[in-house]
Amino acid sequence: MLRNKSVSNQATNILINILFAVFIGLLMMPIVFMFSASFMKSSEIFRMPYRWIPKDFFMKNYYNAVTDYGKNYTFLRTVMNSLIVALSTTILSVLVSSFAGYGLSKFTFKGQKIVFLMIMGRMMIPFEAIMIPMYMIAISLHLQNTYTGLVLPFVLNTFGVFQMRQYLLSFPDEMLDAGRIDGLGEFRLFKHLVFRNSTPAIATAAILCFRGQWDNLLWPLLLSQKEVMKTIPAYLVKFTEEKYADEGAMMAVAMMASIPIIVLFLSLSKYFLGGNVMFSSSKE
């Protein structure tokens, strides 16, 4: 009887593993296809049955993508713009979200519930609904074609504030009280205890914010009319419209545009995939 039960459990585990493998394979298939096709000539991409490993690695796709067929290096400029905007927004947004989340979770003040409800309400409003008022404000402040104009509207990340507040609600009050007894001011308390012990939440907020800004097409397209201020999503749209017949080069552009997101995810995944949240009292 016990043996039959053990065999049944093993069969269940094998079946679950197979289902997970199939699920992960389906999730990864578009990325693998993009990577594989970026080294193929367009005629080879549509050949059936599909060859996942290219017969000949056609590196000219990447040359055409970077140089726009030898005409210019706009791609590199758009990558630099996207990096500046995404990194600046992520750093500022994480700092603001951490401060706001800490204040909303560990301090009591008049109107606290109203502030929190406003934050929750702002999360429900789609960007398209406030896009035009934001654009008019940006015009009146002369923020067209500037990095400030691309970054500033997204520094206050309501989801980031909500996420940090929820995380810091579980932060031990005893640790904060011990820090105050040791003579730490509120800023040093936040810097040495709260911020350093919020790595999982900060990593999650950072990667979500960076990805959101890296993929942001609408606002940069609206605010940046000069070619030198275009970001990578705008370059992708323009490239695919003009070179729609060269699928290999299009895959190469998409592959290179995905690299920063993949690198950031792999760099920070250990912080938010571990699942263990530990609070340390280090004050160094």
Buried (B, 14 or more C-beta within 10 A) or exposed (E): EEEEEEEEEEEEEEEEEEEEEEEEEEEEEEEEBBBBBBBBBBEBBEEEEEEEEBEEEBEBBBEBBBBBBEEEEBBEBBBEBBBBBBBBBBBBBBBBBBBBBBBBBBEEEEEEEEBBEEBEEBEEEEEEEEBEEBBEBBEEEEBBBBBEBBBBBBBBBBBBBBBBBEBBEEBEEEBBEBBEEEEBEBEEBBEBBBBBBBBBBBBBBBBBBBBBBBBBEEBBBBBBEEBEBBBBBBBBEBBBEEBEEBBBBBBBBBBBBBEBBEEBBEEBEEBBEEEEEEBEBEBE
